[in-house]
Amino acid sequence: MAAPDEQQTFTLQEVFNNFNLCLSDDKEVYLEHYVAGWRSLVKFLNSLGSVFGFISKDAVNKINILVTHLDGENGSQYVTVQSMVKYELENKLVDLTKGGSHPESGCRTLLRLHRVLKWLELFLDRLRTSSEDSKTSVMCTESYNESLSQHHPWVVRTAAGMAFCMLPGRLAFFEVMNVGSPEQVVATLGEALPLISEVYQITEDLYAQQNLLNLP
């Protein structure tokens, strides 16, 4: 798999397409398509300038780690999130305590992206359902406080709050999504968000069952 191209133009349709391919018939999450979906989301974050730089840079690092696993000698164990979790737990490749020896395990790496995905899902849903004059800074902050902030230290939370104050208006976000009119953006979000939500929830349930939601 090629490294993610952070400079390509973002389109919301690409996010929809990638997450639409994420689930197998028996609801397993294909890691390759999950990574592709995240590549698209990184383009979205980068298209808004440096505001989300502190998140997109870390996301790119996590994507690259997962690609290394996918392309590695044990890549066949990383076809789905479910197979990855099973393989890494059975082979003791997951740090269950601080100071472990596998900081770049697939399970830990994906958990970091999983947490950010919830924030983006909440924020995009607020963009979809909000009025034209709603403040994106408020929407983004509320979404962050409901999800990702609990996993960040005070310094990062403070920096994030300051960054969110610089966000453009709702229509500027819609233009970045490159799918047409505001009505078309809302419609496409209406298709994409349930897919993202389902992928998120399946992953959340799997990690909860295996007691992996609080990996250090």
C-alpha positions as CSV (number, residue, x, y, z in Angstrom):
1,M,0.0,0.0,0.0
2,A,1.3,3.5,-0.9
3,A,1.8,6.1,1.8
4,P,-1.1,8.5,2.2
5,D,-1.0,11.6,0.0
6,E,-1.9,14.5,2.3
7,Q,-2.1,17.0,-0.5
8,Q,-4.7,15.5,-2.8
9,T,-8.1,17.3,-3.0
10,F,-10.6,16.1,-0.5
11,T,-14.1,15.0,-1.5
12,L,-16.7,13.8,0.9
13,Q,-17.8,11.2,-1.6
14,E,-14.4,9.5,-1.1
15,V,-15.1,9.1,2.6
16,F,-18.5,7.6,1.8
17,N,-17.0,5.2,-0.7
18,N,-14.2,4.0,1.6
19,F,-16.4,3.4,4.7
20,N,-19.0,1.8,2.5
21,L,-16.4,-0.9,1.7
22,C,-15.2,-1.3,5.3
23,L,-17.6,-4.0,6.4
24,S,-17.7,-7.6,5.3
25,D,-20.9,-9.5,5.0
26,D,-20.5,-10.8,8.6
27,K,-19.7,-7.3,9.8
28,E,-16.0,-7.6,10.2
29,V,-14.0,-4.3,9.6
30,Y,-11.6,-4.5,6.7
31,L,-8.4,-2.8,7.9
32,E,-7.3,-1.7,4.4
33,H,-10.6,0.2,3.7
34,Y,-10.5,1.6,7.3
35,V,-7.1,3.0,6.5
36,A,-8.3,4.3,3.2
37,G,-11.2,6.0,4.9
38,W,-8.8,7.7,7.3
39,R,-6.6,8.8,4.4
40,S,-9.6,10.7,3.1
41,L,-10.3,12.2,6.6
42,V,-6.7,13.4,6.8
43,K,-7.2,15.2,3.5
44,F,-10.3,16.8,5.0
45,L,-8.4,18.0,8.1
46,N,-5.5,19.3,6.0
47,S,-7.8,21.1,3.6
48,L,-8.8,23.4,6.6
49,G,-5.3,24.6,7.0
50,S,-3.2,24.3,10.2
51,V,-6.2,24.3,12.6
52,F,-6.3,20.6,12.8
53,G,-2.6,20.0,12.3
54,F,-2.1,18.6,15.8
55,I,-4.6,15.8,15.0
56,S,-3.8,15.2,11.3
57,K,-0.1,14.7,11.9
58,D,-0.7,12.1,14.5
59,A,-3.3,10.4,12.4
60,V,-0.8,10.1,9.5
61,N,1.7,8.5,11.8
62,K,-0.9,6.0,13.0
63,I,-2.0,5.3,9.4
64,N,1.7,4.6,8.5
65,I,2.0,2.1,11.4
66,L,-1.1,0.2,10.3
67,V,0.1,0.2,6.7
68,T,3.4,-1.3,7.9
69,H,1.5,-4.1,9.6
70,L,-0.7,-4.7,6.5
71,D,2.3,-4.9,4.2
72,G,4.5,-6.9,6.7
73,E,5.3,-10.6,6.8
74,N,2.2,-11.1,9.0
75,G,-0.1,-9.0,6.8
76,S,-2.5,-11.9,6.4
77,Q,-3.3,-11.5,10.2
78,Y,-4.3,-7.9,9.6
79,V,-7.0,-8.3,7.0
80,T,-9.7,-7.3,9.4
81,V,-9.7,-5.5,12.8
82,Q,-11.1,-8.7,14.3
83,S,-8.3,-10.8,13.0
84,M,-5.7,-8.2,14.1
85,V,-7.1,-8.2,17.6
86,K,-7.2,-12.0,17.8
87,Y,-3.6,-12.4,16.4
88,E,-2.0,-9.7,18.6
89,L,-3.7,-10.8,21.8
90,E,-2.8,-14.5,21.2
91,N,0.8,-13.6,20.5
92,K,1.1,-11.1,23.4
93,L,1.8,-8.2,21.0
94,V,-0.4,-5.7,22.9
95,D,0.7,-3.5,25.7
96,L,-1.8,-4.0,28.5
97,T,0.2,-2.0,31.0
98,K,2.3,1.2,30.9
99,G,5.9,0.6,29.9
100,G,5.1,-2.4,27.7
101,S,7.3,-3.4,24.8
102,H,4.9,-3.1,21.9
103,P,4.0,0.6,21.6
104,E,3.2,0.3,17.9
105,S,0.9,-2.6,18.1
106,G,-2.0,-2.5,15.6
107,C,-4.5,-2.6,18.5
108,R,-3.1,0.4,20.3
109,T,-2.5,2.3,17.0
110,L,-6.1,1.7,15.8
111,L,-7.5,2.7,19.2
112,R,-6.0,6.2,18.8
113,L,-7.7,6.6,15.4
114,H,-10.9,5.1,16.7
115,R,-11.1,7.8,19.4
116,V,-10.6,10.6,16.8
117,L,-13.2,9.0,14.5
118,K,-15.9,9.5,17.2
119,W,-15.0,13.2,17.4
120,L,-15.2,13.6,13.7
121,E,-18.5,11.7,13.5
122,L,-20.0,13.9,16.1
123,F,-18.7,17.1,14.5
124,L,-19.8,16.2,11.0
125,D,-23.3,15.3,12.3
126,R,-23.6,18.7,13.9
127,L,-22.5,20.3,10.7
128,R,-25.2,18.3,8.9
129,T,-28.0,19.2,11.2
130,S,-27.1,22.7,12.2
131,S,-28.6,26.0,10.9
132,E,-26.7,28.2,8.4
133,D,-25.6,30.7,11.1
134,S,-24.5,28.1,13.7
135,K,-20.9,28.6,15.0
136,T,-18.6,25.8,13.8
137,S,-16.3,26.5,16.7
138,V,-19.0,25.7,19.2
139,M,-20.0,22.6,17.3
140,C,-16.4,21.3,17.1
141,T,-15.7,22.1,20.8
142,E,-18.9,20.3,21.9
143,S,-18.0,17.3,19.8
144,Y,-14.4,17.3,21.2
145,N,-15.6,17.6,24.8
146,E,-18.0,14.6,24.3
147,S,-15.3,12.4,22.9
148,L,-11.6,13.0,22.4
149,S,-10.9,15.5,25.1
150,Q,-11.0,12.9,27.9
151,H,-7.9,11.2,26.3
152,H,-5.9,14.4,26.0
153,P,-3.8,16.2,28.7
154,W,-4.8,19.7,29.8
155,V,-2.2,21.4,27.5
156,V,-3.6,19.6,24.4
157,R,-7.2,20.4,25.4
158,T,-6.3,24.1,25.8
159,A,-4.5,24.2,22.5
160,A,-7.4,22.5,20.8
161,G,-9.9,25.0,22.2
162,M,-7.9,27.9,20.9
163,A,-7.5,26.2,17.5
164,F,-11.3,25.6,17.2
165,C,-11.9,29.3,17.6
166,M,-10.2,29.8,14.2
167,L,-12.5,27.6,12.3
168,P,-14.3,28.9,9.2
169,G,-18.0,29.1,8.9
170,R,-20.4,26.2,8.1
171,L,-20.6,27.0,4.3
172,A,-16.8,27.1,4.1
173,F,-16.7,23.5,5.4
174,F,-19.4,22.6,2.9
175,E,-17.3,24.0,0.0
176,V,-14.2,22.0,1.2
177,M,-16.3,18.8,0.9
178,N,-16.5,19.2,-2.9
179,V,-19.8,17.4,-3.6
180,G,-21.9,20.4,-4.8
181,S,-24.5,22.5,-3.1
182,P,-25.1,22.6,0.6
183,E,-28.2,20.4,0.1
184,Q,-26.0,17.8,-1.7
185,V,-23.4,18.0,1.2
186,V,-26.1,17.4,3.8
187,A,-27.5,14.5,1.7
188,T,-24.0,12.9,1.3
189,L,-23.3,13.3,5.0
190,G,-26.6,11.6,5.7
191,E,-25.3,8.6,3.7
192,A,-21.7,8.6,5.0
193,L,-22.3,9.1,8.7
194,P,-24.3,6.0,9.4
195,L,-21.5,4.0,7.8
196,I,-18.9,5.7,9.9
197,S,-21.1,5.2,13.0
198,E,-21.5,1.5,12.3
199,V,-17.8,0.9,11.8
200,Y,-17.1,2.8,15.0
201,Q,-19.6,0.9,17.0
202,I,-18.5,-2.5,15.8
203,T,-14.9,-1.6,16.7
204,E,-16.0,-0.1,20.1
205,D,-17.9,-3.3,21.0
206,L,-14.9,-5.5,20.0
207,Y,-12.5,-3.5,22.0
208,A,-14.9,-3.5,25.0
209,Q,-15.2,-7.3,24.9
210,Q,-11.5,-7.7,24.9
211,N,-10.9,-4.9,27.6
212,L,-8.8,-2.9,25.1
213,L,-10.5,0.5,25.3
214,N,-8.0,1.9,27.8
215,L,-4.8,0.7,26.3
216,P,-1.9,3.0,27.5
